[in-house]
């Protein structure tokens, strides 16, 4: 393989916008994406709010840097990316999808730091949570209300461990809703969570309900129907890492069927997030992966619904005096946030349960 002489240097900007993407933006890839979508240099420039001269000059400069053509355009024809340009853009999109949770957490760290520096009224709340798109949206919503979530994504089990050990004030975790899966499997999962929590005096509040299933190719050409398809040996599966709620469910499901990961083709192939699982399916590296309907819908992929699951936020009862936690518990019950949540594909509002003992939730 040809050695790449280029290296990556990261940077960030402070902007006044109330929202931004969980991406590390680079002008070259923004220009390539705009040209691919709009079909001309001038249209791409208008989309980006730049001059034609600037975009054309930057593309030529990068072509000289790479010593390769990026764009092919002829008079009267749509501008299109060269094969090299397409590969560059694919590589950037692939990397962004895999790194989205880490980038999101990094942006949250920076925002919380500057939030404290610039706003005396701002509150910062350390949170460790299983990755969830609705929670990412809530973070943006909360920021507008003066609450900065110092958010770190991890598996459900790891999130609860962080809360028990005092490394977080709030932990996000999930498990199947009642009557959605074999109750023996659900009971086993809850027992595992009880083992992590131990005798800690924690409370919890219901955050959302979300649809879980197999992310597959658009149109589901392989006719995948359910969990039993994992054991046929016909389909390439993409998994989540140990410690995530999704992986805990699958491991438990296999045990209750007298099977192990060795009986599932691709079980050792892991991706760090639902978005990365979807990308693996989209680029043909896998045939199916367990994930959220929101993620599949957002990427134009197929989805085979399997069950509904509940996403909960656990917290210490002795932390209720913290203004940040009190504000969060108030915000998630606001009608404005409930309407925003209902507008997210595959998500539903759960009945308010603030103050519920975590031990009762895990029964």
WOBEL-V205863 format. One record per pair of residues at least 12 apart in sequence whose ideal C-beta (glycine too) atoms are under 10 Angstrom apart, sorted by the first residue. I is the first residue (numbers start at 1). J is the second residue. Records with the same first field share a line. If there is no record, write none. Layout:
I->J ; J
//
This chain:
5->66
6->65 ; 66
8->24 ; 26 ; 95
10->24 ; 26 ; 103 ; 106
11->24 ; 25 ; 26
12->24 ; 25 ; 106 ; 107 ; 110
13->25
14->110 ; 111 ; 114 ; 118
18->140 ; 141 ; 143 ; 144
19->137 ; 140 ; 141 ; 143 ; 144
20->107 ; 111 ; 140
21->96 ; 100 ; 103 ; 104 ; 107
22->96 ; 99 ; 100 ; 101 ; 102 ; 103 ; 104 ; 105 ; 106 ; 107 ; 108 ; 133 ; 136 ; 139 ; 275
23->92 ; 93 ; 95 ; 96 ; 97 ; 99 ; 100 ; 103 ; 104 ; 107
24->92 ; 95 ; 96 ; 99 ; 103 ; 106 ; 107
25->96
26->92 ; 96
27->48 ; 50 ; 54 ; 55 ; 58 ; 62
28->58 ; 59 ; 61 ; 62 ; 65 ; 66 ; 70 ; 85 ; 88 ; 89 ; 92
29->88 ; 89 ; 91 ; 92 ; 93 ; 96
30->44 ; 47 ; 48 ; 50 ; 55 ; 92
31->44 ; 45 ; 47 ; 48 ; 50 ; 54 ; 55 ; 56 ; 58 ; 59 ; 62 ; 70 ; 71
32->44 ; 59 ; 62 ; 70 ; 71 ; 81 ; 85 ; 86 ; 88 ; 89 ; 92
33->47 ; 48 ; 81 ; 89 ; 92 ; 93
34->46 ; 47 ; 48 ; 50 ; 55
35->47 ; 48 ; 55 ; 59 ; 70 ; 71 ; 73 ; 78 ; 79 ; 80 ; 81 ; 85 ; 89
36->71 ; 78 ; 79 ; 80 ; 81 ; 85 ; 86 ; 89
38->78 ; 79
39->73 ; 77 ; 78 ; 79 ; 80
40->52 ; 73 ; 77 ; 78 ; 79 ; 80
41->53 ; 55 ; 56 ; 59 ; 71 ; 73 ; 79
42->55 ; 56 ; 79
43->78 ; 79
44->56 ; 59 ; 71 ; 79
55->71
56->71 ; 73
59->71 ; 73 ; 79 ; 85
62->85 ; 88
63->82 ; 84 ; 85
66->84 ; 85 ; 88
68->82 ; 83 ; 84 ; 85 ; 88
69->81 ; 82 ; 83 ; 84 ; 85
70->82 ; 84 ; 85 ; 86 ; 88 ; 89
71->85
72->85
90->283
93->279 ; 282 ; 283
94->276 ; 279 ; 280 ; 282 ; 283 ; 285
95->276 ; 279
96->275 ; 276 ; 279
97->271 ; 273 ; 274 ; 275 ; 276 ; 277 ; 278 ; 279 ; 280 ; 282 ; 283 ; 295 ; 299
98->271 ; 272 ; 273 ; 275 ; 276 ; 277 ; 279 ; 280
99->272 ; 273 ; 275 ; 276
100->131 ; 133 ; 136 ; 153 ; 272 ; 273 ; 274 ; 275 ; 276 ; 279
101->130 ; 131 ; 132 ; 136 ; 151 ; 152 ; 153 ; 154 ; 272 ; 273 ; 274 ; 275 ; 276
102->152 ; 153 ; 272 ; 273
104->131 ; 133 ; 135 ; 136 ; 139 ; 151 ; 152 ; 153 ; 273
105->127 ; 128 ; 129 ; 131 ; 150 ; 151 ; 152 ; 153 ; 154
106->152
107->139 ; 151
108->124 ; 127 ; 136 ; 139 ; 143 ; 148 ; 149 ; 150 ; 151 ; 152 ; 153
109->148 ; 150 ; 151 ; 152
111->124 ; 139 ; 140 ; 143 ; 148 ; 149 ; 150 ; 151
112->124 ; 125 ; 126 ; 143 ; 147 ; 148 ; 149 ; 150 ; 151
113->148 ; 150
114->148
115->143 ; 146 ; 147 ; 148 ; 149 ; 150
116->148 ; 150
119->146 ; 148
121->146 ; 323
122->143 ; 146 ; 147 ; 148 ; 324
123->142 ; 145 ; 146 ; 147 ; 148 ; 149 ; 322 ; 323 ; 324 ; 325 ; 326 ; 327 ; 328
124->147 ; 148 ; 149 ; 150 ; 169 ; 322 ; 323 ; 324
125->142 ; 147 ; 148 ; 149 ; 150 ; 151 ; 168 ; 169 ; 170 ; 315 ; 319 ; 322 ; 323 ; 324 ; 325 ; 326 ; 327 ; 328
126->149 ; 150 ; 151 ; 152 ; 162 ; 163 ; 166 ; 167 ; 168 ; 169 ; 170 ; 324 ; 325
127->139 ; 149 ; 150 ; 151 ; 152 ; 153 ; 159 ; 162 ; 163 ; 168 ; 169 ; 170 ; 171 ; 172 ; 313 ; 315 ; 324 ; 325 ; 328
128->150 ; 151 ; 152 ; 153 ; 154 ; 155 ; 158 ; 159 ; 160 ; 161 ; 162 ; 163 ; 167 ; 168 ; 169 ; 170 ; 171 ; 172 ; 173
129->149 ; 151 ; 152 ; 153 ; 154 ; 155 ; 156 ; 158 ; 159 ; 162 ; 163 ; 168 ; 170 ; 171 ; 172 ; 173 ; 174 ; 207 ; 311 ; 313 ; 314
130->153 ; 154 ; 155 ; 156 ; 157 ; 158 ; 159 ; 160 ; 171 ; 172 ; 173 ; 174 ; 240 ; 243 ; 244 ; 245 ; 246 ; 311 ; 312
131->151 ; 153 ; 154 ; 155 ; 156 ; 159 ; 172 ; 240 ; 244 ; 245 ; 246 ; 272 ; 273 ; 274 ; 275 ; 276 ; 292
132->153 ; 172 ; 173 ; 174 ; 207 ; 208 ; 210 ; 245 ; 274 ; 292 ; 294 ; 311 ; 347
133->210 ; 273 ; 274 ; 275 ; 292 ; 294 ; 295 ; 298 ; 344 ; 345 ; 346 ; 347
134->207 ; 208 ; 209 ; 210 ; 292 ; 294 ; 311 ; 337 ; 340 ; 341 ; 344 ; 346 ; 347 ; 348
135->149 ; 151 ; 153 ; 172 ; 207 ; 208 ; 311 ; 313
136->149 ; 151 ; 153
137->294 ; 337 ; 340 ; 341 ; 343 ; 344 ; 347
138->151 ; 172 ; 207 ; 208 ; 313 ; 328 ; 331 ; 332 ; 337 ; 340 ; 341
139->151
140->340
141->331 ; 332 ; 334 ; 336 ; 337 ; 340 ; 341
142->324 ; 327 ; 328 ; 331 ; 332 ; 337
144->331 ; 336
145->327 ; 328 ; 330 ; 331 ; 334 ; 336 ; 337
146->323 ; 324 ; 327 ; 331
147->323 ; 324 ; 325 ; 326 ; 327 ; 328 ; 330 ; 331
148->324
149->169 ; 170 ; 324 ; 328
150->168 ; 169 ; 170 ; 324
151->168 ; 170 ; 172
152->167 ; 168
153->172 ; 244 ; 272 ; 273
154->168 ; 171 ; 172 ; 173 ; 241 ; 243 ; 244
155->173 ; 240 ; 241 ; 242 ; 243 ; 244 ; 245 ; 246 ; 247 ; 248 ; 272
156->171 ; 172 ; 173 ; 174 ; 175 ; 189 ; 192 ; 193 ; 196 ; 243 ; 244 ; 245 ; 246 ; 247 ; 248 ; 249 ; 311 ; 312
157->171 ; 173 ; 192 ; 193 ; 195 ; 196 ; 242 ; 243 ; 244 ; 245 ; 247 ; 248
158->171 ; 173 ; 196 ; 241 ; 242 ; 243 ; 244 ; 245
159->171 ; 172 ; 173 ; 174 ; 196 ; 243 ; 244 ; 245 ; 313 ; 314
160->172 ; 173 ; 192 ; 193 ; 194 ; 195 ; 196 ; 197 ; 198 ; 200 ; 202 ; 312 ; 314 ; 358 ; 362
161->196 ; 197 ; 243
163->196 ; 197 ; 200 ; 202 ; 313 ; 314 ; 315 ; 316 ; 319 ; 358
164->196 ; 197 ; 198 ; 199 ; 200 ; 202 ; 314 ; 316
165->200
166->316
168->314 ; 315 ; 316
169->315 ; 316 ; 319 ; 322 ; 324 ; 325 ; 328
170->204 ; 205 ; 313 ; 314 ; 315 ; 316 ; 319 ; 322 ; 324 ; 325 ; 328 ; 329
171->196 ; 197 ; 202 ; 204 ; 312 ; 313 ; 314 ; 315 ; 316 ; 358
172->207 ; 208 ; 245 ; 311 ; 312 ; 313 ; 314
173->193 ; 196 ; 197 ; 204 ; 207 ; 244 ; 245 ; 248 ; 310 ; 311 ; 312 ; 313 ; 314 ; 358 ; 361 ; 362
174->189 ; 207 ; 208 ; 209 ; 210 ; 212 ; 244 ; 245 ; 246 ; 248 ; 249 ; 309 ; 310 ; 311 ; 312
175->189 ; 190 ; 192 ; 193 ; 245 ; 248 ; 249 ; 309 ; 310 ; 311 ; 312 ; 361 ; 362
176->189 ; 190 ; 212 ; 245 ; 249 ; 306 ; 307 ; 308 ; 309 ; 310
177->209 ; 210 ; 212 ; 307 ; 308 ; 309 ; 310 ; 350
178->308 ; 310
179->307 ; 308
180->209 ; 212 ; 306 ; 307 ; 308 ; 309 ; 310
181->212 ; 227 ; 249 ; 252 ; 253 ; 256 ; 306 ; 307 ; 308 ; 309
182->252 ; 253 ; 256 ; 257
184->252 ; 256
185->249 ; 252 ; 253 ; 254 ; 255 ; 256 ; 257
186->249 ; 252 ; 307 ; 309
187->252 ; 363
188->248 ; 249 ; 251 ; 252 ; 253 ; 255 ; 256
189->245 ; 248 ; 249 ; 251 ; 252 ; 253 ; 362
190->361 ; 362 ; 363
191->252 ; 362
192->245 ; 248 ; 251 ; 252 ; 362
193->245 ; 248 ; 312 ; 314 ; 358 ; 361 ; 362
194->358 ; 359 ; 362 ; 363
195->362
196->362
197->314 ; 358 ; 359 ; 361 ; 362
199->359
200->314 ; 316 ; 317 ; 358 ; 359
201->316 ; 317 ; 318 ; 357 ; 358 ; 359
202->314 ; 315 ; 316 ; 317 ; 318 ; 319 ; 357 ; 358 ; 359 ; 361 ; 362
203->313 ; 314 ; 315 ; 316 ; 317 ; 319 ; 320 ; 329 ; 353 ; 354 ; 355 ; 356 ; 357 ; 358 ; 359 ; 360 ; 361
204->312 ; 313 ; 314 ; 315 ; 353 ; 354 ; 355 ; 356 ; 357 ; 358 ; 359 ; 360 ; 361 ; 362
205->312 ; 313 ; 314 ; 315 ; 328 ; 329 ; 332 ; 333 ; 350 ; 352 ; 353 ; 354 ; 355 ; 356 ; 358 ; 361
206->310 ; 311 ; 312 ; 313 ; 332 ; 349 ; 350 ; 351 ; 352 ; 353 ; 354 ; 356 ; 361
207->310 ; 311 ; 312 ; 313 ; 332 ; 341 ; 347 ; 349 ; 350 ; 353
208->309 ; 310 ; 311 ; 312 ; 313 ; 332 ; 338 ; 341 ; 342 ; 344 ; 346 ; 347 ; 348 ; 349 ; 350
209->308 ; 309 ; 310 ; 311 ; 341 ; 346 ; 347 ; 348 ; 349 ; 350 ; 351
210->292 ; 293 ; 294 ; 308 ; 309 ; 310 ; 311 ; 341 ; 344 ; 345 ; 346 ; 347 ; 348 ; 350
211->292 ; 293 ; 294 ; 296 ; 297 ; 303 ; 305 ; 306 ; 307 ; 308 ; 309 ; 345 ; 346 ; 347 ; 348
212->245 ; 246 ; 249 ; 274 ; 290 ; 291 ; 292 ; 293 ; 303 ; 305 ; 306 ; 307 ; 308 ; 309 ; 346
213->226 ; 227 ; 288 ; 290 ; 291 ; 292 ; 293 ; 296 ; 302 ; 303 ; 304 ; 305 ; 306 ; 307 ; 308 ; 346
214->226 ; 227 ; 229 ; 230 ; 235 ; 237 ; 277 ; 281 ; 287 ; 288 ; 289 ; 290 ; 291 ; 296 ; 302 ; 303 ; 304 ; 305 ; 306
215->238 ; 274 ; 277 ; 278 ; 279 ; 280 ; 281 ; 282 ; 286 ; 287 ; 288 ; 289 ; 290 ; 291 ; 292 ; 293 ; 295 ; 296 ; 297 ; 299 ; 301 ; 302 ; 303 ; 304
216->229 ; 235 ; 278 ; 281 ; 286 ; 287 ; 288 ; 289 ; 296 ; 301 ; 302 ; 303 ; 304
217->281 ; 282 ; 284 ; 287 ; 288 ; 301 ; 302
218->281 ; 282 ; 296 ; 299 ; 300 ; 301 ; 302 ; 303
219->301 ; 302
220->288 ; 301 ; 302 ; 303 ; 304
221->287 ; 302
222->234 ; 235 ; 287 ; 288 ; 302
223->304
224->287 ; 288 ; 302 ; 304
225->304 ; 306
226->304 ; 305 ; 306
227->249 ; 250 ; 253 ; 254 ; 257 ; 290 ; 304 ; 306 ; 307
228->257
229->264 ; 287 ; 288 ; 304
230->250 ; 253 ; 254 ; 257 ; 259 ; 261 ; 263 ; 264 ; 265 ; 266 ; 267 ; 288 ; 290
231->254 ; 257 ; 259 ; 263 ; 264 ; 265
232->263 ; 264 ; 265
233->263 ; 264 ; 265
234->265 ; 287
235->264 ; 265 ; 266 ; 286 ; 287 ; 288
236->264 ; 265 ; 266 ; 269 ; 280 ; 281 ; 284 ; 285 ; 286 ; 287 ; 288 ; 289
237->250 ; 261 ; 264 ; 265 ; 266 ; 267 ; 268 ; 269 ; 277 ; 280 ; 286 ; 287 ; 288 ; 289 ; 290
238->266 ; 267 ; 269 ; 270 ; 271 ; 276 ; 277 ; 278 ; 279 ; 280 ; 281 ; 285 ; 286 ; 287 ; 288 ; 289 ; 290 ; 291
239->251 ; 261 ; 264 ; 266 ; 267 ; 268 ; 269 ; 270 ; 271 ; 277 ; 280 ; 286 ; 289 ; 290
240->270 ; 271 ; 272 ; 273 ; 274 ; 276 ; 277 ; 289 ; 290 ; 291
241->270 ; 271 ; 272 ; 273
242->270
244->270 ; 272 ; 273 ; 274
245->309 ; 311
246->274 ; 277 ; 289 ; 290 ; 291 ; 292 ; 309
247->261 ; 267 ; 270 ; 290
249->290 ; 306 ; 307 ; 309
250->264 ; 267 ; 290
251->267
253->290
254->267
265->286 ; 287
266->280 ; 285 ; 286 ; 287 ; 288 ; 289
269->285 ; 286 ; 289
270->289
271->285 ; 286 ; 289 ; 291
273->291 ; 295
274->289 ; 290 ; 291 ; 292 ; 294 ; 295 ; 296 ; 298
275->291 ; 292 ; 295 ; 298 ; 299
276->289 ; 291 ; 295
277->289 ; 290 ; 291 ; 292 ; 295 ; 296
278->291 ; 292 ; 295 ; 296 ; 297 ; 298 ; 299 ; 300 ; 301 ; 303
279->295 ; 299 ; 301
281->296 ; 299 ; 301 ; 302
282->296 ; 299 ; 300 ; 301
288->302 ; 304
289->301
290->304 ; 306
291->303
292->309 ; 344 ; 345 ; 346 ; 347
293->305 ; 306 ; 345 ; 346 ; 347
294->344 ; 345 ; 346 ; 347
295->345 ; 346
296->345 ; 346
297->344 ; 345 ; 346
298->344 ; 345 ; 346
303->345 ; 346
305->346
308->346 ; 348
310->350 ; 361
311->347 ; 350
312->350 ; 353 ; 356 ; 358 ; 361 ; 362
313->325 ; 328 ; 329 ; 332 ; 354
314->356 ; 358 ; 361 ; 362
315->328 ; 329 ; 354 ; 358
316->358
317->355 ; 357 ; 358
320->355
329->352 ; 354 ; 355
330->354
332->349 ; 350 ; 352 ; 354
333->349 ; 352 ; 354
335->349
337->349
338->352
//
